[in-house]
Amino acid sequence: MEQRPWHRFYAQDVPPDIAVPDVPLHAFLRASAARHPHRAAVILSGPNFHAAVSYRALDQASDRFAGALRALGLGHGDRLAISLPNLPQYVVALYGAFKAGITVVQINPLYRGDDLAFLLRDSQAKALVTLTRLYPHVAAARRETALEHVILTKVADYFPPLWRALYRVLRERREGDAMPRGDVPSRGGAGLVPWGRMMRGRRPPDADGAGPDDLAVLQYTGGTTGRPRGAMLTHRNLAVNAAQGLAWFRDLREGAEVFLVVVPLFHVYGLLVLNAGVRLAATHLMVLMRMFEPRVVAEQVPRWRPTVFPGVPAMYAAINQLKDIARHDLHSIRYCLSGAAGLPAEVARRFDELTGGRLVEGYGLTEAAPLVAANPIWPGGVEKPGSIGIPMPGTDVRIVDLETGARDLPPGEAGELVVRGPQVMRGFWNAPDDTATALRGGWLFTGDVARADADGFLFIEDRKKDMIQVGGLKVYPREIEDLLLEHPLVREAAVVGTPHPVRGETIIAYVTLAAPSAGGAREGAGGDSVAARRQIRDWLRERLPSYKLPRRIEIVDTIPKTLIGKPLRRVLRETAAAAPAEDGTGAPEQT
């Protein structure tokens, strides 16, 4: 790659370019199983038990799953949907599909109704892997899809034998984890297929598996703002992104690391973590919990000594805020990469203090498999406050004007961030117009508004589609959110614009208040929310021009988010639009 300004900030052993792997993703699993057969690939850890799956066992189980898919009639290029939380079954199904040459459709297991039916219908998935307890939602949507098979697994399928037996007797039916009655698989294999049957498959020939340029995953994106679109990610896209990430975390040791896997595997961020870990023969620690529970995670860290903790800002902040966090030894954690949202400096400082490790912010997007940029994580690496860092090896970026996308902007001027590299998707599934808009002249137009300084460090201003127009002036929600998060009363913040007949749009801020301090009640909390709003508004008035001031500040108990921690701005905009209109004077709300 041609020399770029940011290359001089790379560590000496981080290459400016990257060798693009010429193998499919399951080749990483084969290699790790051959070199480290007895090392734990996955540990599923609960409060009082754990179960481990070795690399040899994972390789063999995914072979059997691949053979069973072929026996069900799925062929090269067919789609298998996976709708599972972080469990060993996910890893088996994913790599089994790859070994059978089948494309995986990633589905959030919380999806229901129309959302679930749309993804299954749009992807034309022939089979789905999900939990028995989720089958009623699948059954309700199945008539609208091309599904031929539903493969059902239970949460307890990889529990230790005694715990699996206890679960079957005490909780299985109550949790909805029993196989549905009256809907058993037929001899021909159509209908419902229990997980145990999939584990009796025969390994298909390696030649039947996917190649490096085959489609590995349909990763749907854009669901928080409209109909999702399936980003087509090839084995090569995902393999090279794993290589880019490992080059950045330069001193990770093969066969010796433990990755704390709490980001959802059905999200492209979790998929990156898994692929990089399998290539490195790392152990993937999965903590059994319904949603992210900071106390449960903190209790598991001293037990398993994870060394790498990829996450999102809300996860690190939640651990920081545990009252008795000092009781838990977190010092095994060396590296953390934060994504999905802006990382507040105080959250990073406090987490570094607790672990003795290094937490830095990175940037990615589904269409780039996902990793694009990160702050230097090595000792002595330059880090600039508020920056998402510099591009990964083999990755090029530009900042172009928002109107045409044709003119490069100078350092310091905000425009759209465009990206080029071997990790960029092939396009959107069945969406040629969207593909033509996103991919132009070999560049991916990210939709993110950013600026770059003279050294090539990138600063995200906001999403292009979230930009607010106030009287013809551009307002970026993130600028206001970052200021709000600096206020001691504010724990979380999200800012949206809603239509206004005079100004074009008006600005609404949603905030949750920080927990009470150890010294007493939280100032401005509870019944004194009026005083809290006044303090927050005064804080903003001192720091923002009048046109950027929120016209309403709403104090709420929670801000709706995706599972990866991004605010659901669509939901907030709908909430704001349904609220009583302001007085129309254009003046900020009086408190």
C-alpha positions as CSV (number, residue, x, y, z in Angstrom):
1,M,0.0,0.0,0.0
2,E,1.1,3.5,-0.7
3,Q,2.6,5.4,2.3
4,R,-0.1,7.2,4.3
5,P,0.4,9.8,7.1
6,W,-0.9,7.4,9.8
7,H,1.7,4.7,9.0
8,R,4.3,6.5,11.0
9,F,2.2,5.9,14.1
10,Y,2.3,2.2,13.6
11,A,4.4,0.1,16.0
12,Q,7.6,-1.1,14.3
13,D,6.2,-4.7,13.9
14,V,2.8,-3.6,12.6
15,P,2.8,-3.8,8.8
16,P,1.3,-1.0,6.7
17,D,-0.2,-3.7,4.4
18,I,-1.6,-7.1,5.2
19,A,-1.3,-10.5,3.5
20,V,-4.8,-11.5,2.3
21,P,-5.5,-15.1,3.4
22,D,-6.2,-17.4,0.5
23,V,-8.2,-19.9,2.6
24,P,-11.8,-20.1,3.9
25,L,-12.6,-19.5,7.6
26,H,-12.9,-23.1,8.6
27,A,-9.3,-23.6,7.6
28,F,-8.4,-21.7,10.7
29,L,-10.3,-24.2,12.8
30,R,-8.7,-27.2,11.1
31,A,-5.2,-25.7,11.7
32,S,-5.9,-24.8,15.3
33,A,-7.3,-28.3,16.0
34,A,-4.2,-29.9,14.5
35,R,-1.8,-27.7,16.5
36,H,-3.7,-27.5,19.7
37,P,-6.1,-30.4,19.8
38,H,-6.6,-30.5,23.6
39,R,-6.8,-26.7,24.2
40,A,-10.3,-25.5,25.2
41,A,-11.9,-23.7,22.2
42,V,-15.0,-22.7,24.1
43,I,-15.7,-22.6,27.8
44,L,-19.4,-22.1,28.8
45,S,-19.3,-20.9,32.4
46,G,-22.3,-20.6,34.7
47,P,-22.5,-19.5,38.4
48,N,-21.7,-23.0,39.7
49,F,-20.6,-25.1,36.7
50,H,-18.7,-25.0,33.5
51,A,-18.3,-27.1,30.3
52,A,-15.4,-27.0,27.9
53,V,-15.2,-28.0,24.3
54,S,-11.6,-28.7,22.9
55,Y,-10.5,-27.6,19.5
56,R,-10.4,-31.3,18.4
57,A,-14.0,-31.8,19.7
58,L,-15.2,-28.6,18.0
59,D,-13.6,-29.6,14.7
60,Q,-15.2,-33.0,14.8
61,A,-18.6,-31.6,15.9
62,S,-18.7,-29.1,13.1
63,D,-17.7,-31.9,10.6
64,R,-20.7,-33.9,11.8
65,F,-23.0,-30.8,11.5
66,A,-21.7,-30.2,8.0
67,G,-22.5,-33.7,7.0
68,A,-26.0,-33.5,8.5
69,L,-26.7,-30.3,6.6
70,R,-25.8,-32.1,3.4
71,A,-28.0,-35.0,4.4
72,L,-30.9,-32.6,4.9
73,G,-30.5,-31.5,1.3
74,L,-28.7,-28.2,1.7
75,G,-26.1,-27.6,-1.0
76,H,-23.3,-25.3,-1.9
77,G,-24.5,-21.6,-1.7
78,D,-27.7,-22.4,0.2
79,R,-28.5,-20.3,3.2
80,L,-28.6,-21.5,6.8
81,A,-30.0,-19.0,9.4
82,I,-28.6,-19.1,12.9
83,S,-30.6,-17.5,15.7
84,L,-28.7,-18.3,18.9
85,P,-27.2,-16.5,21.9
86,N,-23.6,-17.1,22.8
87,L,-23.4,-20.8,23.3
88,P,-21.1,-23.6,21.9
89,Q,-23.9,-24.6,19.5
90,Y,-23.4,-21.3,17.6
91,V,-19.7,-22.1,16.9
92,V,-20.5,-25.6,15.9
93,A,-23.2,-24.5,13.5
94,L,-21.2,-21.7,12.0
95,Y,-18.1,-23.6,11.1
96,G,-20.2,-26.7,10.1
97,A,-22.1,-24.5,7.6
98,F,-18.8,-23.2,6.2
99,K,-17.4,-26.8,5.8
100,A,-20.6,-27.7,3.8
101,G,-20.2,-24.6,1.6
102,I,-23.3,-23.0,3.0
103,T,-23.8,-19.3,3.7
104,V,-24.9,-18.3,7.2
105,V,-27.6,-15.8,7.8
106,Q,-27.0,-14.1,11.2
107,I,-30.2,-13.4,13.2
108,N,-30.7,-11.7,16.5
109,P,-32.5,-14.3,18.7
110,L,-34.7,-11.6,20.1
111,Y,-36.3,-10.9,16.7
112,R,-40.0,-11.8,16.5
113,G,-42.9,-11.5,14.1
114,D,-42.4,-9.4,11.0
115,D,-38.7,-8.7,11.8
116,L,-37.9,-12.4,11.9
117,A,-40.1,-13.3,8.9
118,F,-38.5,-10.5,6.8
119,L,-34.9,-11.8,7.3
120,L,-35.9,-15.4,6.7
121,R,-37.9,-14.5,3.6
122,D,-35.3,-12.0,2.2
123,S,-32.4,-14.4,2.6
124,Q,-34.4,-17.4,1.3
125,A,-32.9,-19.5,4.1
126,K,-33.7,-23.2,3.7
127,A,-33.0,-24.1,7.3
128,L,-32.7,-22.3,10.7
129,V,-30.9,-23.2,13.9
130,T,-32.5,-21.9,17.0
131,L,-33.4,-22.7,20.6
132,T,-36.4,-24.9,21.4
133,R,-37.7,-22.1,23.6
134,L,-37.8,-19.7,20.6
135,Y,-39.6,-22.1,18.3
136,P,-43.1,-20.6,18.9
137,H,-41.9,-17.4,17.3
138,V,-40.4,-19.3,14.4
139,A,-43.6,-21.3,13.9
140,A,-45.6,-18.0,13.8
141,A,-43.4,-16.7,11.0
142,R,-42.6,-19.9,9.2
143,R,-45.5,-19.9,6.8
144,E,-44.2,-16.7,5.1
145,T,-40.7,-18.2,4.5
146,A,-39.0,-20.8,2.4
147,L,-37.8,-22.8,5.5
148,E,-37.7,-26.5,5.0
149,H,-36.0,-27.5,8.3
150,V,-35.8,-26.0,11.8
151,I,-32.9,-27.4,13.8
152,L,-33.7,-27.1,17.5
153,T,-31.1,-27.1,20.3
154,K,-31.6,-26.6,24.1
155,V,-29.7,-24.2,26.3
156,A,-28.5,-27.2,28.3
157,D,-27.2,-29.3,25.4
158,Y,-23.6,-28.5,26.3
159,F,-24.0,-28.4,30.1
160,P,-22.0,-31.0,32.1
161,P,-24.0,-34.3,32.3
162,L,-25.2,-33.9,35.9
163,W,-26.4,-30.3,35.3
164,R,-28.0,-31.3,32.0
165,A,-30.0,-34.1,33.8
166,L,-31.0,-31.7,36.6
167,Y,-32.1,-29.1,34.1
168,R,-34.1,-31.6,32.2
169,V,-36.0,-32.6,35.3
170,L,-36.3,-29.3,37.1
171,R,-36.4,-26.5,34.5
172,E,-36.6,-27.7,30.9
173,R,-40.4,-27.7,30.5
174,R,-40.9,-24.5,32.6
175,E,-38.3,-22.7,30.4
176,G,-40.0,-23.9,27.2
177,D,-36.9,-26.0,26.3
178,A,-38.7,-29.3,25.6
179,M,-39.1,-30.4,22.0
180,P,-42.5,-29.3,20.7
181,R,-45.0,-32.1,21.0
182,G,-46.8,-33.4,17.9
183,D,-44.2,-31.9,15.5
184,V,-41.5,-34.5,15.3
185,P,-39.1,-34.9,12.4
186,S,-40.2,-37.2,9.6
187,R,-38.0,-39.9,8.1
188,G,-37.2,-37.7,5.2
189,G,-35.8,-35.1,7.5
190,A,-38.3,-32.3,6.8
191,G,-39.8,-30.4,9.8
192,L,-38.1,-30.2,13.1
193,V,-34.6,-31.7,13.6
194,P,-33.2,-32.2,17.1
195,W,-29.6,-31.1,17.7
196,G,-28.7,-34.7,18.7
197,R,-29.6,-35.9,15.2
198,M,-27.3,-33.3,13.7
199,M,-24.4,-34.7,15.8
200,R,-24.8,-38.0,14.0
201,G,-23.8,-36.7,10.6
202,R,-20.8,-37.9,8.6
203,R,-18.0,-35.5,7.6
204,P,-18.3,-34.4,4.0
205,P,-15.2,-34.2,1.8
206,D,-13.2,-31.0,2.4
207,A,-13.7,-30.3,-1.3
208,D,-17.4,-29.7,-0.6
209,G,-16.6,-26.8,1.6
210,A,-16.6,-23.1,0.8
211,G,-13.7,-21.4,-1.0
212,P,-12.1,-18.1,0.1
213,D,-14.2,-16.0,-2.4
214,D,-17.5,-17.7,-1.5
215,L,-20.2,-15.9,0.4
216,A,-19.7,-16.7,4.1
217,V,-22.3,-14.6,5.9
218,L,-25.3,-12.4,5.2
219,Q,-25.0,-9.9,8.0
220,Y,-28.1,-7.7,8.1
221,T,-27.7,-4.0,8.9
222,G,-29.8,-0.9,9.0
223,G,-32.7,-2.4,11.1
224,T,-32.7,0.5,13.5
225,T,-33.6,3.0,10.8
226,G,-35.5,1.0,8.2
227,R,-35.7,-2.3,6.5
228,P,-32.5,-4.3,7.0
229,R,-30.1,-5.0,4.1
230,G,-27.9,-8.1,4.0
231,A,-24.3,-7.2,3.7
232,M,-22.6,-10.0,1.7
233,L,-19.3,-10.8,3.4
234,T,-17.0,-13.4,1.8
235,H,-14.7,-15.8,3.6
236,R,-11.8,-13.6,2.4
237,N,-13.4,-10.4,3.8
238,L,-13.8,-12.0,7.2
239,A,-10.5,-13.8,7.2
240,V,-8.5,-10.7,6.3
241,N,-10.3,-8.6,9.0
242,A,-9.3,-11.2,11.6
243,A,-5.7,-11.0,10.4
244,Q,-5.9,-7.2,10.5
245,G,-7.1,-7.3,14.1
246,L,-4.5,-9.8,15.2
247,A,-1.7,-7.6,13.6
248,W,-2.9,-4.7,15.7
249,F,-2.9,-6.8,18.9
250,R,0.7,-7.6,18.0
251,D,1.9,-9.6,21.0
252,L,-1.0,-12.0,21.4
253,R,0.3,-15.6,21.8
254,E,-1.0,-18.5,19.8
255,G,-2.6,-21.2,22.0
256,A,-2.3,-19.1,25.2
257,E,-5.0,-16.3,25.2
258,V,-8.5,-16.3,26.7
259,F,-11.0,-14.1,24.9
260,L,-14.0,-12.9,27.1
261,V,-16.8,-13.2,24.5
262,V,-19.7,-11.1,25.8
263,V,-20.5,-9.2,22.6
264,P,-23.2,-11.1,20.7
265,L,-21.8,-13.6,18.2
266,F,-24.7,-12.9,15.9
267,H,-23.4,-9.4,15.5
268,V,-20.5,-8.8,13.1
269,Y,-18.3,-7.5,16.0
270,G,-18.8,-10.8,17.8
271,L,-18.1,-12.7,14.6
272,L,-14.8,-10.9,14.2
273,V,-13.8,-11.8,17.8
274,L,-14.6,-15.5,17.2
275,N,-12.8,-15.7,13.8
276,A,-9.7,-14.0,15.2
277,G,-9.8,-16.2,18.3
278,V,-10.1,-19.4,16.3
279,R,-7.2,-18.4,14.1
280,L,-5.1,-17.7,17.3
281,A,-6.3,-21.0,19.0
282,A,-7.6,-18.8,21.8
283,T,-10.1,-20.0,24.4
284,H,-13.5,-18.3,24.0
285,L,-15.1,-17.8,27.5
286,M,-18.9,-17.5,27.2
287,V,-20.7,-16.5,30.4
288,L,-24.1,-18.0,30.8
289,M,-26.5,-15.0,31.2
290,R,-29.7,-13.7,29.6
291,M,-28.3,-10.2,29.0
292,F,-25.0,-8.6,29.9
293,E,-24.8,-8.7,33.7
294,P,-21.7,-6.8,34.9
295,R,-21.6,-8.5,38.3
296,V,-21.7,-12.0,36.8
297,V,-18.9,-11.1,34.4
298,A,-16.8,-9.5,37.1
299,E,-17.1,-12.7,39.2
300,Q,-16.0,-14.9,36.3
301,V,-12.8,-12.9,35.4
302,P,-10.7,-14.1,38.4
303,R,-11.9,-17.7,37.8
304,W,-10.8,-17.9,34.1
305,R,-8.3,-15.1,33.8
306,P,-9.3,-13.8,30.4
307,T,-6.6,-11.7,28.6
308,V,-8.7,-9.9,25.9
309,F,-12.1,-8.3,26.5
310,P,-13.7,-6.8,23.4
311,G,-16.8,-4.8,24.3
312,V,-18.8,-1.7,24.1
313,P,-18.7,1.4,26.3
314,A,-21.8,0.5,28.3
315,M,-20.2,-2.8,29.3
316,Y,-17.0,-1.2,30.7
317,A,-19.0,1.6,32.4
318,A,-21.3,-0.9,34.1
319,I,-18.3,-2.8,35.5
320,N,-16.7,0.4,36.6
321,Q,-19.8,1.3,38.5
322,L,-20.1,-1.9,40.6
323,K,-19.9,-0.8,44.2
324,D,-17.7,-3.8,45.2
325,I,-15.6,-4.0,42.1
326,A,-12.4,-3.9,44.1
327,R,-13.2,-7.3,45.4
328,H,-12.7,-8.9,42.0
329,D,-9.2,-9.2,40.5
330,L,-9.4,-8.1,36.9
331,H,-5.7,-7.8,36.3
332,S,-5.6,-10.7,33.8
333,I,-7.2,-8.4,31.2
334,R,-4.5,-6.9,29.0
335,Y,-6.3,-5.6,26.0
336,C,-9.8,-4.2,25.3
337,L,-11.2,-2.8,22.1
338,S,-14.3,-0.7,22.5
339,G,-16.7,-0.3,19.5
340,A,-20.3,0.5,18.6
341,A,-20.4,3.9,20.3
342,G,-18.1,6.7,21.5
343,L,-15.9,5.7,24.4
344,P,-15.9,8.4,27.2
345,A,-12.4,9.2,28.4
346,E,-13.3,8.7,32.0
347,V,-14.7,5.2,31.4
348,A,-11.5,4.2,29.7
349,R,-9.3,5.7,32.4
350,R,-11.2,4.0,35.2
351,F,-11.2,0.6,33.5
352,D,-7.5,0.8,32.8
353,E,-7.0,1.6,36.5
354,L,-9.1,-1.5,37.5
355,T,-7.3,-3.9,35.2
356,G,-3.9,-2.6,34.6
357,G,-4.5,-3.2,30.9
358,R,-5.3,-1.0,28.0
359,L,-8.7,0.0,26.7
360,V,-8.9,1.9,23.4
361,E,-11.6,2.9,21.0
362,G,-12.0,1.5,17.6
363,Y,-14.3,1.9,14.7
364,G,-16.0,-0.5,12.3
365,L,-19.2,-1.1,10.4
366,T,-21.0,-4.2,9.2
367,E,-20.1,-3.5,5.5
368,A,-16.4,-3.7,6.3
369,A,-16.5,-7.0,8.2
370,P,-16.3,-4.8,10.5
371,L,-12.9,-3.4,11.7
372,V,-11.7,-0.2,9.9
373,A,-9.7,1.8,12.5
374,A,-8.5,1.7,16.0
375,N,-6.3,3.7,18.4
376,P,-2.7,2.3,18.9
377,I,-3.0,-0.2,21.7
378,W,0.7,-0.9,22.2
379,P,2.8,0.8,24.9
380,G,3.8,4.3,24.0
381,G,1.3,4.5,21.2
382,V,-0.2,7.9,20.4
383,E,-3.8,8.3,21.4
384,K,-5.8,11.5,20.7
385,P,-8.8,12.3,22.9
386,G,-12.1,11.7,21.0
387,S,-10.4,9.9,18.1
388,I,-11.4,6.5,16.8
389,G,-7.8,6.0,15.8
390,I,-6.1,5.3,12.5
391,P,-6.9,2.9,9.7
392,M,-6.0,-0.8,10.0
393,P,-3.1,-2.3,7.9
394,G,-4.2,-2.6,4.3
395,T,-7.0,-0.1,4.8
396,D,-7.3,3.3,3.0
397,V,-9.7,6.1,4.0
398,R,-10.7,9.6,2.7
399,I,-13.0,12.3,3.8
400,V,-15.3,13.6,1.0
401,D,-17.9,16.3,0.8
402,L,-21.4,15.4,1.9
403,E,-23.2,16.8,-1.1
404,T,-21.5,14.9,-4.0
405,G,-19.0,12.6,-2.4
406,A,-16.5,13.5,-5.2
407,R,-14.4,16.1,-3.5
408,D,-11.7,15.3,-1.0
409,L,-11.7,17.6,2.0
410,P,-8.6,19.0,3.8
411,P,-7.6,18.0,7.3
412,G,-10.0,19.3,10.0
413,E,-13.1,19.6,7.7
414,A,-16.0,17.3,8.3
415,G,-17.4,15.2,5.5
416,E,-18.3,11.6,4.8
417,L,-15.8,8.9,5.6
418,V,-15.2,6.5,2.8
419,V,-13.1,3.3,3.1
420,R,-11.2,1.0,0.8
421,G,-9.7,-2.4,1.7
422,P,-9.9,-6.2,1.3
423,Q,-12.4,-6.4,4.2
424,V,-15.1,-4.4,2.4
425,M,-18.2,-6.4,1.5
426,R,-19.2,-7.6,-1.9
427,G,-22.5,-5.7,-1.8
428,F,-26.0,-5.9,-0.4
429,W,-28.0,-9.0,-1.0
430,N,-30.8,-8.5,-3.6
431,A,-30.4,-4.8,-3.4
432,P,-28.5,-3.5,-6.5
433,D,-29.5,0.2,-6.0
434,D,-28.3,0.2,-2.4
435,T,-25.1,-1.5,-3.5
436,A,-24.5,1.2,-6.2
437,T,-25.0,3.9,-3.6
438,A,-22.7,2.4,-1.0
439,L,-19.9,1.1,-3.3
440,R,-18.6,3.7,-5.7
441,G,-15.3,3.5,-7.6
442,G,-14.0,0.8,-5.2
443,W,-14.8,2.9,-2.1
444,L,-17.3,2.1,0.6
445,F,-19.4,5.2,1.5
446,T,-20.0,4.7,5.2
447,G,-22.7,7.3,5.9
448,D,-20.6,8.5,8.9
449,V,-19.6,12.1,9.2
450,A,-16.0,12.4,10.2
451,R,-12.9,14.5,10.0
452,A,-9.2,13.6,9.9
453,D,-6.3,15.6,11.3
454,A,-3.0,16.1,9.5
455,D,-1.7,12.8,11.1
456,G,-4.6,10.8,9.7
457,F,-6.3,10.3,13.1
458,L,-10.1,10.1,12.6
459,F,-12.8,11.7,14.6
460,I,-16.4,10.7,14.1
461,E,-18.9,13.6,14.2
462,D,-22.1,11.5,13.6
463,R,-24.1,9.3,11.3
464,K,-25.0,11.2,8.1
465,K,-28.6,10.1,8.5
466,D,-28.7,11.2,12.1
467,M,-27.5,14.8,11.4
468,I,-30.1,17.4,12.5
469,Q,-30.9,20.4,10.3
470,V,-31.8,23.5,12.4
471,G,-32.7,26.5,10.3
472,G,-30.3,25.3,7.6
473,L,-27.5,24.7,10.0
474,K,-26.0,21.2,10.6
475,V,-26.1,19.8,14.1
476,Y,-24.4,16.5,15.0
477,P,-26.1,14.7,17.9
478,R,-22.8,13.1,19.1
479,E,-21.3,16.6,19.8
480,I,-24.2,17.3,22.2
481,E,-24.2,13.7,23.6
482,D,-20.4,13.9,24.4
483,L,-21.0,17.2,26.4
484,L,-23.9,15.7,28.2
485,L,-21.8,12.7,29.3
486,E,-19.3,15.0,30.8
487,H,-21.9,16.4,33.3
488,P,-21.7,14.6,36.7
489,L,-25.5,14.1,36.8
490,V,-25.7,12.2,33.5
491,R,-25.1,8.5,33.0
492,E,-26.4,8.0,29.4
493,A,-27.5,10.4,26.7
494,A,-29.0,10.3,23.3
495,V,-30.0,13.2,21.1
496,V,-32.4,13.2,18.1
497,G,-34.1,15.7,15.8
498,T,-37.8,15.9,15.1
499,P,-39.6,17.9,12.4
500,H,-40.5,21.5,13.1
501,P,-42.6,23.8,10.8
502,V,-40.3,26.8,11.2
503,R,-36.8,25.6,12.0
504,G,-36.8,22.4,9.9
505,E,-36.0,20.2,13.0
506,T,-35.9,20.7,16.7
507,I,-33.4,19.0,19.1
508,I,-34.6,16.6,21.8
509,A,-32.1,15.2,24.4
510,Y,-32.8,12.1,26.4
511,V,-30.7,11.4,29.5
512,T,-30.6,8.9,32.3
513,L,-29.2,10.2,35.6
514,A,-26.1,8.8,37.4
515,A,-26.5,6.6,40.4
516,P,-26.3,8.3,43.8
517,S,-22.8,8.9,45.1
518,A,-21.5,7.1,48.2
519,G,-21.9,10.2,50.2
520,G,-25.6,10.5,49.9
521,A,-28.5,11.2,47.6
522,R,-28.0,12.1,44.0
523,E,-28.4,15.8,43.4
524,G,-31.3,16.6,41.1
525,A,-32.6,13.0,41.2
526,G,-36.0,11.6,42.1
527,G,-38.5,14.3,42.6
528,D,-36.0,17.1,41.8
529,S,-35.8,16.3,38.1
530,V,-36.7,19.9,37.3
531,A,-33.5,21.0,39.1
532,A,-31.5,18.4,37.2
533,R,-32.8,19.6,33.9
534,R,-32.0,23.2,34.8
535,Q,-28.4,22.3,35.8
536,I,-27.9,20.2,32.6
537,R,-29.3,23.0,30.4
538,D,-27.1,25.6,32.1
539,W,-24.1,23.4,31.5
540,L,-24.9,23.1,27.8
541,R,-25.7,26.8,27.4
542,E,-22.2,27.7,28.5
543,R,-20.7,25.4,25.9
544,L,-22.9,25.4,22.8
545,P,-24.3,28.1,20.5
546,S,-28.0,28.7,20.9
547,Y,-29.0,26.8,17.7
548,K,-27.4,23.6,19.1
549,L,-29.3,23.7,22.4
550,P,-31.9,21.0,22.9
551,R,-35.4,22.4,23.0
552,R,-36.4,19.6,25.4
553,I,-34.4,17.6,27.9
554,E,-36.2,14.4,28.9
555,I,-35.0,12.5,31.9
556,V,-35.9,8.9,31.5
557,D,-35.2,5.6,33.3
558,T,-33.6,3.9,30.3
559,I,-32.6,4.7,26.8
560,P,-33.6,2.0,24.3
561,K,-30.5,0.4,22.7
562,T,-29.6,-2.4,20.4
563,L,-27.9,-5.4,22.0
564,I,-24.5,-4.1,20.9
565,G,-25.2,-0.8,22.8
566,K,-26.2,1.7,20.1
567,P,-29.1,4.0,20.9
568,L,-32.2,3.2,19.0
569,R,-32.7,6.7,17.5
570,R,-35.7,5.6,15.4
571,V,-37.5,4.7,18.6
572,L,-36.5,7.9,20.3
573,R,-37.6,10.0,17.3
574,E,-41.0,8.2,17.4
575,T,-41.3,9.0,21.1
576,A,-40.3,12.6,20.6
577,A,-42.8,13.0,17.8
578,A,-45.6,11.6,19.9
579,A,-44.8,14.0,22.8
580,P,-46.7,17.3,23.2
581,A,-45.4,20.0,20.8
582,E,-43.4,22.9,22.2
583,D,-44.9,26.4,22.2
584,G,-43.6,27.2,18.7
585,T,-41.6,30.2,19.8
586,G,-38.3,28.5,19.2
587,A,-37.2,29.3,22.7
588,P,-35.7,26.6,24.8
589,E,-38.0,25.0,27.3
590,Q,-38.2,27.0,30.5
591,T,-37.4,25.2,33.8
